[in-house]
Amino acid sequence: MPYIKTDDGVQLYYESVGEGTPILFVHEYAGDHRSWEPQMRYFARNFRCIAYSARGYTPSDIPTSADDYSQHRVSEDIRCMLDGLNIRQAHVVGLSMGAFATLHFGMRYATDPANSRALSLTLAGCGTGSHPSAYEGFQKESLALADRIQAEGMAEVAKTYSQAPARLAFKRKDPRGYEEFARMMGEHSTPGSSLTARGYQGRRPSLYALTDQIARVAVPTLVLTGDEDEPCLEPSLMLKRTIPGAALGIFPASGHGINLEEPALFNQMLSDFLMRVTVR
């Protein structure tokens, strides 16, 4: 099994397929490297596609301290993946938690187009808990989630977490795909999921406090959200308005995990965006 070792000693499992310009996919809290399968199959026709499981998600390592899951640390893992694979530049595509990591990576490594580690950034389903009206409550909810996972186990918690309002459109449209998503979430590590909720979700800064840094992102950026993903709608508009030249795509009648819920539309929008970036 292929792994990349981060600079703090954590082994991250990854899968790579295809040849050409690299695309690195960064998954959401409720997903893992398997969540990107519709994109890996589609984009591997023309790109080298890499998906990895974040720290805390098997078969990657599960550090035992919440401090090892900070926003800074998790976004630095993107750099470690690129370094470990000897990739100087890649398109970086993140969903939800992975979109936060992608954005923070961009704020550090994509502010100078001549030296950027990113060819482009895609931020899908980004912003849950960031709006000033929701920030404090989201932090408390994340810590409560961490406690519940620790007490009940991830297999049990996934039964209700997967039924959040922003997941119901997926369940209505694609019952088979939704059941697969919920099953795979229930397979996640109990300590890894709890520590991620506590160390990352429950501590990450609000994007609204970082607008000066966000405005310095200088590579093409695609912001995507479902119109039924209420916690991400306003933050997506803010990102569109803050990042110079950012493009915004809104998926109709869609929830949070849009890459699985609407894979054909997601792939088409991302493909069109990458084509425009390539011909610039």
PASEBA-1860 file (N, C-alpha, C; in nm, 3 decimals):
! residues 280
1> MPYIKTDD> 0.084/-0.120/0.000/0.000/0.000/0.000/0.088/0.126/0.000 ~ 0.059/0.224/-0.084/0.145/0.343/-0.093/0.114/0.446/0.015 ~ 0.219/0.500/0.074/0.206/0.601/0.178/0.305/0.714/0.153 ~ 0.269/0.832/0.200/0.360/0.945/0.209/0.375/0.980/0.357 ~ 0.499/1.003/0.400/0.525/1.038/0.539/0.534/1.189/0.552 ~ 0.454/1.248/0.639/0.455/1.392/0.660/0.576/1.433/0.742 ~ 0.599/1.565/0.749/0.717/1.609/0.823/0.700/1.601/0.974 ~ 0.582/1.561/1.023/0.569/1.530/1.166/0.552/1.380/1.189
9> GVQLYYES> 0.585/1.300/1.086/0.595/1.155/1.103/0.467/1.075/1.082 ~ 0.363/1.137/1.027/0.237/1.066/1.005/0.235/1.006/0.864 ~ 0.197/0.881/0.854/0.188/0.813/0.725/0.048/0.834/0.667 ~ 0.043/0.891/0.545/-0.084/0.916/0.477/-0.097/0.822/0.358 ~ -0.204/0.745/0.358/-0.232/0.653/0.247/-0.288/0.730/0.129 ~ -0.243/0.694/0.008/-0.295/0.760/-0.110/-0.312/0.660/-0.224 ~ -0.393/0.700/-0.322/-0.408/0.626/-0.447/-0.383/0.722/-0.562 ~ -0.316/0.674/-0.666/-0.282/0.756/-0.781/-0.314/0.679/-0.908
17> VGEGTPIL> -0.375/0.749/-1.005/-0.411/0.685/-1.131/-0.404/0.789/-1.242 ~ -0.367/0.745/-1.360/-0.362/0.835/-1.475/-0.227/0.902/-1.490 ~ -0.214/0.977/-1.600/-0.090/1.047/-1.631/-0.122/1.190/-1.673 ~ -0.023/1.276/-1.657/-0.041/1.414/-1.700/-0.034/1.510/-1.582 ~ -0.092/1.627/-1.600/-0.093/1.728/-1.495/-0.164/1.674/-1.371 ~ -0.107/1.691/-1.252/-0.167/1.631/-1.132/-0.288/1.708/-1.080 ~ -0.385/1.632/-1.032/-0.496/1.684/-0.952/-0.491/1.612/-0.818 ~ -0.488/1.688/-0.709/-0.488/1.631/-0.574/-0.625/1.656/-0.513
25> FVHEYAGD> -0.694/1.549/-0.472/-0.828/1.558/-0.414/-0.819/1.544/-0.262 ~ -0.888/1.635/-0.191/-0.881/1.642/-0.044/-1.024/1.627/0.010 ~ -1.048/1.522/0.087/-1.185/1.481/0.120/-1.246/1.556/0.238 ~ -1.375/1.535/0.255/-1.453/1.598/0.362/-1.446/1.516/0.491 ~ -1.507/1.573/0.598/-1.507/1.505/0.728/-1.577/1.370/0.719 ~ -1.689/1.363/0.649/-1.767/1.240/0.643/-1.716/1.143/0.537 ~ -1.608/1.177/0.468/-1.556/1.092/0.362/-1.416/1.042/0.391 ~ -1.353/0.988/0.289/-1.213/0.949/0.292/-1.166/0.941/0.147
33> HRSWEPQM> -1.054/0.877/0.120/-1.002/0.878/-0.016/-1.101/0.815/-0.116 ~ -1.188/0.726/-0.066/-1.283/0.658/-0.154/-1.392/0.752/-0.205 ~ -1.411/0.866/-0.135/-1.519/0.958/-0.171/-1.499/1.022/-0.308 ~ -1.378/1.017/-0.359/-1.348/1.082/-0.486/-1.350/0.986/-0.604 ~ -1.403/0.866/-0.586/-1.399/0.767/-0.693/-1.462/0.816/-0.823 ~ -1.578/0.885/-0.821/-1.634/0.932/-0.949/-1.541/1.030/-1.021 ~ -1.463/1.105/-0.945/-1.369/1.200/-1.006/-1.241/1.129/-1.049 ~ -1.195/1.035/-0.970/-1.074/0.961/-1.008/-1.095/0.888/-1.142
41> RYFARNFR> -1.211/0.828/-1.159/-1.240/0.755/-1.282/-1.251/0.850/-1.402 ~ -1.313/0.965/-1.381/-1.338/1.057/-1.491/-1.213/1.134/-1.531 ~ -1.144/1.192/-1.435/-1.033/1.280/-1.467/-0.904/1.205/-1.498 ~ -0.894/1.078/-1.459/-0.773/1.001/-1.490/-0.755/0.979/-1.640 ~ -0.857/1.009/-1.719/-0.843/0.998/-1.864/-0.744/1.100/-1.919 ~ -0.732/1.214/-1.848/-0.648/1.321/-1.900/-0.551/1.380/-1.797 ~ -0.561/1.338/-1.672/-0.478/1.393/-1.565/-0.422/1.280/-1.479 ~ -0.320/1.313/-1.402/-0.277/1.223/-1.295/-0.360/1.260/-1.172
49> CIAYSARG> -0.440/1.167/-1.122/-0.532/1.193/-1.013/-0.482/1.125/-0.886 ~ -0.480/1.201/-0.777/-0.432/1.150/-0.648/-0.538/1.182/-0.543 ~ -0.579/1.081/-0.469/-0.669/1.099/-0.355/-0.604/1.032/-0.234 ~ -0.612/1.098/-0.120/-0.552/1.041/0.000/-0.649/1.049/0.117 ~ -0.626/0.962/0.214/-0.703/0.968/0.338/-0.629/1.056/0.437 ~ -0.699/1.154/0.491/-0.639/1.246/0.586/-0.594/1.172/0.713 ~ -0.508/1.235/0.789/-0.471/1.179/0.919/-0.598/1.155/1.000 ~ -0.602/1.041/1.068/-0.721/1.005/1.143/-0.818/0.917/1.067
57> YTPSDIPT> -0.790/0.894/0.938/-0.877/0.813/0.853/-0.796/0.695/0.800 ~ -0.831/0.574/0.840/-0.759/0.458/0.792/-0.776/0.446/0.641 ~ -0.673/0.391/0.573/-0.552/0.328/0.626/-0.439/0.424/0.663 ~ -0.464/0.556/0.665/-0.363/0.649/0.714/-0.348/0.635/0.865 ~ -0.240/0.692/0.919/-0.215/0.687/1.063/-0.319/0.768/1.140 ~ -0.333/0.734/1.268/-0.426/0.803/1.357/-0.347/0.857/1.476 ~ -0.294/0.980/1.466/-0.225/1.039/1.581/-0.318/1.046/1.701 ~ -0.260/1.047/1.821/-0.341/1.031/1.942/-0.371/1.161/2.015
65> SADDYSQH> -0.319/1.274/1.966/-0.345/1.402/2.030/-0.427/1.492/1.939 ~ -0.525/1.562/1.996/-0.605/1.655/1.917/-0.519/1.765/1.856 ~ -0.408/1.797/1.919/-0.319/1.901/1.866/-0.259/1.861/1.731 ~ -0.257/1.731/1.701/-0.203/1.684/1.574/-0.303/1.698/1.459 ~ -0.421/1.755/1.488/-0.525/1.770/1.387/-0.562/1.917/1.365 ~ -0.471/2.006/1.392/-0.501/2.149/1.378/-0.524/2.187/1.233 ~ -0.589/2.303/1.214/-0.609/2.353/1.078/-0.477/2.367/1.004 ~ -0.377/2.422/1.072/-0.246/2.441/1.008/-0.185/2.306/0.969
73> RVSEDIRC> -0.191/2.210/1.061/-0.128/2.081/1.036/-0.195/2.006/0.921 ~ -0.326/2.008/0.919/-0.398/1.934/0.815/-0.376/1.998/0.678 ~ -0.369/2.131/0.673/-0.343/2.195/0.544/-0.198/2.176/0.500 ~ -0.106/2.166/0.595/0.032/2.137/0.560/0.047/1.996/0.503 ~ -0.045/1.907/0.536/-0.039/1.772/0.480/-0.055/1.774/0.328 ~ -0.124/1.875/0.274/-0.133/1.888/0.129/0.006/1.911/0.071 ~ 0.081/2.003/0.133/0.219/2.027/0.088/0.302/1.900/0.100 ~ 0.285/1.827/0.210/0.363/1.704/0.229/0.330/1.600/0.123
81> MLDGLNIR> 0.203/1.594/0.082/0.168/1.502/-0.026/0.240/1.540/-0.154 ~ 0.238/1.668/-0.189/0.305/1.713/-0.311/0.455/1.689/-0.301 ~ 0.514/1.723/-0.187/0.657/1.702/-0.171/0.693/1.554/-0.182 ~ 0.616/1.471/-0.115/0.645/1.328/-0.113/0.633/1.262/-0.249 ~ 0.549/1.319/-0.333/0.530/1.265/-0.469/0.612/1.341/-0.573 ~ 0.699/1.431/-0.525/0.785/1.510/-0.614/0.705/1.590/-0.717 ~ 0.595/1.648/-0.670/0.509/1.730/-0.756/0.529/1.876/-0.716 ~ 0.573/1.956/-0.811/0.593/2.098/-0.782/0.463/2.175/-0.780
89> QAHVVGLS> 0.373/2.145/-0.873/0.246/2.215/-0.883/0.135/2.117/-0.917 ~ 0.017/2.144/-0.864/-0.099/2.060/-0.893/-0.226/2.144/-0.882 ~ -0.330/2.100/-0.949/-0.464/2.149/-0.919/-0.507/2.083/-0.788 ~ -0.554/2.162/-0.693/-0.594/2.108/-0.563/-0.745/2.127/-0.548 ~ -0.815/2.016/-0.526/-0.961/2.015/-0.520/-1.003/1.964/-0.383 ~ -1.073/2.047/-0.306/-1.115/2.008/-0.173/-1.265/2.021/-0.154 ~ -1.321/1.932/-0.072/-1.462/1.938/-0.035/-1.475/1.955/0.115 ~ -1.552/2.055/0.157/-1.588/2.076/0.297/-1.462/2.089/0.384
97> MGAFATLH> -1.439/1.998/0.477/-1.316/2.000/0.556/-1.194/2.007/0.465 ~ -1.198/1.933/0.356/-1.088/1.936/0.260/-1.078/2.068/0.188 ~ -1.191/2.139/0.172/-1.187/2.271/0.110/-1.125/2.373/0.204 ~ -1.153/2.363/0.334/-1.084/2.448/0.431/-0.934/2.427/0.421 ~ -0.891/2.300/0.419/-0.748/2.271/0.410/-0.690/2.325/0.280 ~ -0.765/2.310/0.171/-0.719/2.360/0.041/-0.705/2.511/0.042 ~ -0.801/2.581/0.101/-0.795/2.726/0.108/-0.676/2.772/0.192 ~ -0.654/2.710/0.306/-0.541/2.749/0.391/-0.409/2.717/0.322
105> FGMRYATD> -0.404/2.606/0.250/-0.286/2.577/0.168/-0.265/2.689/0.067 ~ -0.372/2.732/0.003/-0.361/2.840/-0.095/-0.317/2.971/-0.034 ~ -0.360/2.999/0.088/-0.321/3.124/0.154/-0.172/3.127/0.184 ~ -0.110/3.010/0.194/0.034/3.005/0.220/0.117/2.983/0.095 ~ 0.065/2.905/0.002/0.147/2.860/-0.110/0.093/2.899/-0.248 ~ -0.007/2.987/-0.254/-0.062/3.025/-0.384/-0.090/3.175/-0.391 ~ -0.001/3.254/-0.330/-0.017/3.400/-0.333/0.074/3.466/-0.437 ~ 0.167/3.389/-0.489/0.258/3.439/-0.592/0.249/3.344/-0.711
113> PANSRALS> 0.181/3.385/-0.818/0.162/3.292/-0.931/0.291/3.234/-0.985 ~ 0.400/3.309/-0.978/0.526/3.260/-1.034/0.585/3.146/-0.951 ~ 0.550/3.141/-0.823/0.608/3.039/-0.734/0.501/2.955/-0.665 ~ 0.380/2.957/-0.714/0.270/2.888/-0.649/0.286/2.736/-0.656 ~ 0.250/2.668/-0.547/0.245/2.523/-0.548/0.114/2.473/-0.609 ~ 0.016/2.563/-0.624/-0.113/2.526/-0.681/-0.128/2.587/-0.819 ~ -0.169/2.506/-0.915/-0.209/2.558/-1.045/-0.346/2.623/-1.035 ~ -0.432/2.566/-0.953/-0.564/2.621/-0.926/-0.614/2.561/-0.795
121> LTLAGCGT> -0.718/2.622/-0.741/-0.785/2.573/-0.621/-0.933/2.554/-0.653 ~ -0.991/2.446/-0.604/-1.136/2.428/-0.608/-1.185/2.407/-0.466 ~ -1.280/2.492/-0.426/-1.334/2.493/-0.290/-1.481/2.456/-0.297 ~ -1.513/2.332/-0.270/-1.651/2.284/-0.279/-1.708/2.264/-0.139 ~ -1.830/2.312/-0.118/-1.893/2.295/0.012/-1.811/2.355/0.124 ~ -1.759/2.474/0.103/-1.665/2.534/0.199/-1.737/2.638/0.284 ~ -1.715/2.634/0.415/-1.763/2.742/0.499/-1.852/2.705/0.614 ~ -1.887/2.578/0.631/-1.974/2.540/0.742/-1.918/2.590/0.875
129> GSHPSAYE> -2.001/2.659/0.950/-1.961/2.708/1.081/-1.878/2.834/1.080 ~ -1.854/2.892/0.963/-1.766/3.009/0.955/-1.840/3.141/0.972 ~ -1.965/3.145/0.931/-2.038/3.272/0.939/-2.041/3.319/1.085 ~ -2.019/3.448/1.109/-2.014/3.498/1.247/-2.135/3.457/1.331 ~ -2.252/3.445/1.270/-2.372/3.408/1.346/-2.372/3.260/1.386 ~ -2.288/3.179/1.320/-2.287/3.035/1.345/-2.159/2.986/1.410 ~ -2.055/3.069/1.414/-1.921/3.021/1.449/-1.913/2.961/1.589 ~ -1.959/3.034/1.689/-1.948/2.985/1.826/-2.029/2.857/1.845
137> GFQKESLA> -2.148/2.853/1.788/-2.231/2.734/1.800/-2.168/2.613/1.733 ~ -2.106/2.635/1.617/-2.043/2.523/1.546/-1.927/2.465/1.627 ~ -1.849/2.551/1.689/-1.738/2.502/1.771/-1.790/2.413/1.884 ~ -1.896/2.458/1.951/-1.954/2.378/2.060/-2.011/2.247/2.009 ~ -2.077/2.253/1.893/-2.134/2.131/1.834/-2.024/2.032/1.796 ~ -1.912/2.083/1.748/-1.802/1.995/1.709/-1.741/1.924/1.830 ~ -1.726/1.996/1.938/-1.673/1.933/2.060/-1.772/1.832/2.117 ~ -1.901/1.864/2.110/-2.002/1.768/2.154/-2.003/1.644/2.065
145> LADRIQAE> -1.983/1.665/1.935/-1.975/1.551/1.843/-1.856/1.464/1.877 ~ -1.742/1.526/1.907/-1.623/1.449/1.945/-1.650/1.363/2.067 ~ -1.718/1.420/2.166/-1.750/1.344/2.287/-1.845/1.229/2.257 ~ -1.942/1.256/2.172/-2.040/1.151/2.139/-1.975/1.037/2.063 ~ -1.888/1.070/1.966/-1.819/0.964/1.891/-1.735/0.879/1.985 ~ -1.667/0.944/2.076/-1.582/0.871/2.171/-1.666/0.779/2.259 ~ -1.785/0.824/2.296/-1.869/0.745/2.386/-1.945/0.634/2.314 ~ -1.994/0.662/2.191/-2.084/0.569/2.124/-2.019/0.491/2.011
153> GMAEVAKT> -1.909/0.542/1.957/-1.844/0.478/1.844/-1.891/0.537/1.713 ~ -1.804/0.541/1.614/-1.835/0.606/1.488/-1.944/0.532/1.411 ~ -1.947/0.401/1.421/-2.049/0.326/1.348/-2.189/0.369/1.392 ~ -2.208/0.398/1.517/-2.338/0.441/1.568/-2.367/0.586/1.533 ~ -2.269/0.673/1.552/-2.290/0.816/1.527/-2.316/0.842/1.379 ~ -2.253/0.765/1.291/-2.271/0.786/1.148/-2.416/0.768/1.105 ~ -2.492/0.690/1.180/-2.632/0.665/1.144/-2.713/0.794/1.146 ~ -2.681/0.885/1.237/-2.755/1.012/1.245/-2.681/1.124/1.174
161> YSQAPARL> -2.547/1.126/1.183/-2.470/1.232/1.117/-2.495/1.232/0.967 ~ -2.508/1.115/0.909/-2.528/1.104/0.764/-2.668/1.150/0.723 ~ -2.757/1.176/0.821/-2.892/1.220/0.790/-2.911/1.369/0.816 ~ -2.802/1.444/0.821/-2.812/1.589/0.840/-2.891/1.651/0.725 ~ -2.953/1.767/0.748/-3.037/1.828/0.643/-2.968/1.843/0.508 ~ -2.840/1.876/0.509/-2.769/1.898/0.383/-2.734/1.768/0.311 ~ -2.769/1.653/0.371/-2.746/1.523/0.306/-2.875/1.465/0.246 ~ -2.989/1.524/0.278/-3.116/1.462/0.242/-3.143/1.467/0.093
169> AFKRKDPR> -3.095/1.571/0.024/-3.112/1.575/-0.122/-3.041/1.457/-0.187 ~ -2.924/1.423/-0.139/-2.849/1.308/-0.189/-2.930/1.180/-0.167 ~ -2.987/1.167/-0.049/-3.064/1.047/-0.017/-3.186/1.034/-0.108 ~ -3.252/1.146/-0.139/-3.369/1.143/-0.226/-3.331/1.107/-0.369 ~ -3.223/1.167/-0.418/-3.187/1.150/-0.559/-3.125/1.014/-0.589 ~ -3.040/0.970/-0.499/-2.956/0.852/-0.528/-2.949/0.764/-0.404 ~ -3.057/0.689/-0.373/-3.057/0.608/-0.250/-2.941/0.510/-0.242 ~ -2.904/0.452/-0.354/-2.793/0.355/-0.353/-2.660/0.423/-0.323
177> GYEEFARM> -2.635/0.537/-0.389/-2.513/0.610/-0.361/-2.508/0.662/-0.219 ~ -2.622/0.708/-0.170/-2.628/0.758/-0.032/-2.599/0.646/0.067 ~ -2.655/0.528/0.047/-2.631/0.417/0.139/-2.483/0.379/0.141 ~ -2.419/0.384/0.025/-2.275/0.356/0.021/-2.198/0.460/0.100 ~ -2.233/0.588/0.081/-2.169/0.697/0.156/-2.185/0.675/0.307 ~ -2.308/0.646/0.352/-2.334/0.629/0.495/-2.261/0.508/0.550 ~ -2.256/0.400/0.472/-2.185/0.279/0.517/-2.037/0.307/0.534 ~ -1.977/0.374/0.437/-1.833/0.401/0.445/-1.801/0.496/0.560
185> MGEHSTPG> -1.890/0.592/0.585/-1.868/0.680/0.700/-1.867/0.601/0.831 ~ -1.957/0.503/0.842/-1.962/0.420/0.961/-1.839/0.334/0.981 ~ -1.759/0.318/0.876/-1.636/0.238/0.887/-1.517/0.320/0.937 ~ -1.535/0.450/0.953/-1.424/0.535/0.994/-1.381/0.505/1.137 ~ -1.256/0.536/1.165/-1.198/0.514/1.297/-1.269/0.598/1.402 ~ -1.307/0.537/1.512/-1.370/0.612/1.621/-1.274/0.714/1.681 ~ -1.153/0.676/1.721/-1.063/0.780/1.776/-1.024/0.884/1.672 ~ -1.002/0.843/1.547/-0.964/0.939/1.444/-1.074/1.040/1.417
193> SSLTARGY> -1.198/0.994/1.409/-1.310/1.085/1.383/-1.334/1.177/1.501 ~ -1.321/1.125/1.621/-1.339/1.208/1.741/-1.231/1.315/1.750 ~ -1.107/1.278/1.727/-0.997/1.373/1.736/-1.003/1.477/1.624 ~ -1.050/1.437/1.506/-1.065/1.533/1.398/-1.172/1.636/1.432 ~ -1.283/1.591/1.488/-1.389/1.683/1.529/-1.340/1.777/1.639 ~ -1.260/1.725/1.730/-1.212/1.807/1.842/-1.097/1.900/1.801 ~ -1.000/1.847/1.729/-0.879/1.924/1.702/-0.886/2.011/1.578 ~ -0.971/1.974/1.484/-0.981/2.047/1.357/-1.113/2.123/1.350
201> QGRRPSLY> -1.224/2.051/1.344/-1.353/2.114/1.330/-1.382/2.212/1.444 ~ -1.349/2.171/1.565/-1.383/2.251/1.682/-1.289/2.366/1.711 ~ -1.182/2.377/1.637/-1.082/2.483/1.664/-1.049/2.569/1.545 ~ -1.094/2.533/1.426/-1.051/2.607/1.309/-1.107/2.750/1.313 ~ -1.030/2.845/1.262/-1.074/2.985/1.266/-1.185/3.011/1.166 ~ -1.265/3.112/1.194/-1.368/3.153/1.100/-1.304/3.215/0.977 ~ -1.355/3.180/0.860/-1.303/3.240/0.737/-1.325/3.390/0.733 ~ -1.427/3.436/0.802/-1.458/3.579/0.802/-1.354/3.660/0.878
209> ALTDQIAR> -1.273/3.594/0.959/-1.164/3.661/1.028/-1.035/3.659/0.946 ~ -1.040/3.599/0.828/-0.919/3.578/0.749/-0.929/3.641/0.610 ~ -1.021/3.734/0.592/-1.046/3.784/0.457/-0.925/3.853/0.395 ~ -0.843/3.918/0.477/-0.723/3.983/0.421/-0.629/3.879/0.361 ~ -0.611/3.767/0.432/-0.525/3.660/0.379/-0.589/3.591/0.260 ~ -0.720/3.569/0.266/-0.790/3.503/0.156/-0.778/3.586/0.029 ~ -0.784/3.717/0.043/-0.778/3.806/-0.074/-0.644/3.800/-0.145 ~ -0.542/3.744/-0.080/-0.411/3.734/-0.142/-0.393/3.609/-0.228
217> VAVPTLVL> -0.491/3.519/-0.227/-0.484/3.402/-0.314/-0.482/3.451/-0.459 ~ -0.383/3.406/-0.534/-0.357/3.466/-0.666/-0.361/3.364/-0.779 ~ -0.424/3.249/-0.757/-0.437/3.151/-0.864/-0.585/3.132/-0.895 ~ -0.618/3.082/-1.015/-0.759/3.060/-1.048/-0.827/2.973/-0.942 ~ -0.945/3.016/-0.900/-1.016/2.948/-0.792/-1.161/2.928/-0.831 ~ -1.208/2.805/-0.811/-1.348/2.770/-0.837/-1.415/2.741/-0.704 ~ -1.524/2.812/-0.676/-1.603/2.792/-0.554/-1.733/2.725/-0.595 ~ -1.765/2.612/-0.531/-1.885/2.536/-0.566/-1.967/2.509/-0.440
225> TGDEDEPC> -2.099/2.516/-0.453/-2.186/2.485/-0.341/-2.322/2.440/-0.391 ~ -2.389/2.358/-0.311/-2.528/2.324/-0.339/-2.620/2.430/-0.282 ~ -2.732/2.456/-0.348/-2.820/2.562/-0.298/-2.901/2.519/-0.176 ~ -2.897/2.390/-0.141/-2.961/2.342/-0.019/-2.859/2.319/0.093 ~ -2.737/2.360/0.069/-2.631/2.352/0.171/-2.625/2.487/0.241 ~ -2.723/2.514/0.323/-2.741/2.647/0.382/-2.617/2.699/0.454 ~ -2.544/2.618/0.532/-2.428/2.673/0.603/-2.316/2.720/0.511 ~ -2.318/2.677/0.383/-2.209/2.712/0.291/-2.248/2.820/0.189
233> LEPSLMLK> -2.374/2.856/0.181/-2.416/2.951/0.079/-2.353/3.088/0.098 ~ -2.372/3.148/0.214/-2.315/3.281/0.238/-2.162/3.279/0.236 ~ -2.097/3.182/0.301/-1.951/3.176/0.291/-1.901/3.161/0.147 ~ -1.973/3.088/0.063/-1.931/3.072/-0.077/-1.938/3.206/-0.150 ~ -2.042/3.283/-0.124/-2.051/3.417/-0.183/-1.938/3.505/-0.133 ~ -1.906/3.495/-0.004/-1.796/3.573/0.050/-1.664/3.536/-0.018 ~ -1.639/3.407/-0.038/-1.516/3.364/-0.105/-1.512/3.414/-0.248 ~ -1.625/3.407/-0.318/-1.632/3.457/-0.454/-1.596/3.605/-0.459
241> RTIPGAAL> -1.645/3.683/-0.364/-1.623/3.827/-0.363/-1.483/3.864/-0.314 ~ -1.419/3.775/-0.238/-1.292/3.807/-0.174/-1.172/3.764/-0.256 ~ -1.180/3.648/-0.321/-1.067/3.596/-0.399/-1.070/3.660/-0.537 ~ -0.967/3.729/-0.577/-0.968/3.795/-0.708/-0.992/3.696/-0.821 ~ -1.090/3.725/-0.903/-1.115/3.642/-1.020/-1.177/3.506/-0.992 ~ -1.225/3.482/-0.870/-1.285/3.353/-0.840/-1.414/3.333/-0.918 ~ -1.441/3.208/-0.954/-1.566/3.171/-1.021/-1.655/3.097/-0.921 ~ -1.785/3.119/-0.928/-1.880/3.057/-0.836/-1.980/2.973/-0.914
249> GIFPASGH> -1.996/2.848/-0.872/-2.097/2.760/-0.930/-2.192/2.711/-0.823 ~ -2.322/2.724/-0.846/-2.423/2.681/-0.750/-2.504/2.568/-0.811 ~ -2.511/2.455/-0.740/-2.581/2.336/-0.788/-2.726/2.343/-0.743 ~ -2.820/2.340/-0.836/-2.961/2.350/-0.796/-3.011/2.225/-0.725 ~ -3.098/2.246/-0.625/-3.162/2.136/-0.551/-3.058/2.035/-0.502 ~ -2.946/2.086/-0.450/-2.835/1.999/-0.409/-2.785/2.037/-0.271 ~ -2.728/1.937/-0.201/-2.682/1.956/-0.066/-2.531/1.971/-0.056 ~ -2.471/1.901/0.039/-2.333/1.926/0.078/-2.231/1.848/-0.005
257> GINLEEPA> -2.249/1.718/-0.013/-2.148/1.634/-0.081/-2.171/1.628/-0.231 ~ -2.156/1.743/-0.296/-2.199/1.755/-0.436/-2.118/1.670/-0.532 ~ -1.996/1.632/-0.497/-1.918/1.549/-0.590/-1.976/1.409/-0.602 ~ -2.045/1.362/-0.497/-2.113/1.233/-0.501/-2.259/1.247/-0.540 ~ -2.322/1.352/-0.495/-2.465/1.372/-0.520/-2.492/1.403/-0.667 ~ -2.406/1.487/-0.727/-2.422/1.525/-0.867/-2.287/1.508/-0.940 ~ -2.239/1.384/-0.951/-2.104/1.363/-1.006/-2.088/1.412/-1.149 ~ -2.190/1.395/-1.234/-2.176/1.437/-1.374/-2.162/1.588/-1.383
265> LFNQMLSD> -2.245/1.661/-1.309/-2.239/1.806/-1.311/-2.111/1.856/-1.247 ~ -2.071/1.794/-1.136/-1.947/1.832/-1.070/-1.829/1.813/-1.165 ~ -1.823/1.698/-1.228/-1.711/1.669/-1.319/-1.710/1.766/-1.437 ~ -1.828/1.798/-1.489/-1.834/1.888/-1.603/-1.789/2.029/-1.565 ~ -1.836/2.078/-1.450/-1.798/2.213/-1.407/-1.649/2.221/-1.376 ~ -1.597/2.118/-1.310/-1.454/2.117/-1.279/-1.372/2.102/-1.407 ~ -1.418/2.019/-1.499/-1.346/2.000/-1.625/-1.341/2.129/-1.705 ~ -1.453/2.200/-1.714/-1.455/2.327/-1.786/-1.361/2.428/-1.722
273> FLMRVTVR> -1.361/2.431/-1.590/-1.272/2.523/-1.518/-1.126/2.489/-1.545 ~ -1.091/2.362/-1.534/-0.952/2.322/-1.557/-0.909/2.349/-1.700 ~ -0.999/2.335/-1.793/-0.966/2.366/-1.932/-0.934/2.515/-1.948 ~ -1.013/2.600/-1.885/-0.986/2.745/-1.893/-0.852/2.779/-1.829 ~ -0.821/2.713/-1.718/-0.693/2.737/-1.651/-0.579/2.694/-1.742 ~ -0.595/2.580/-1.809/-0.488/2.525/-1.892/-0.457/2.614/-2.012 ~ -0.558/2.677/-2.070/-0.535/2.753/-2.192/-0.503/2.898/-2.165 ~ -0.495/2.938/-2.038/-0.461/3.077/-2.007/-0.321/3.111/-2.055
END
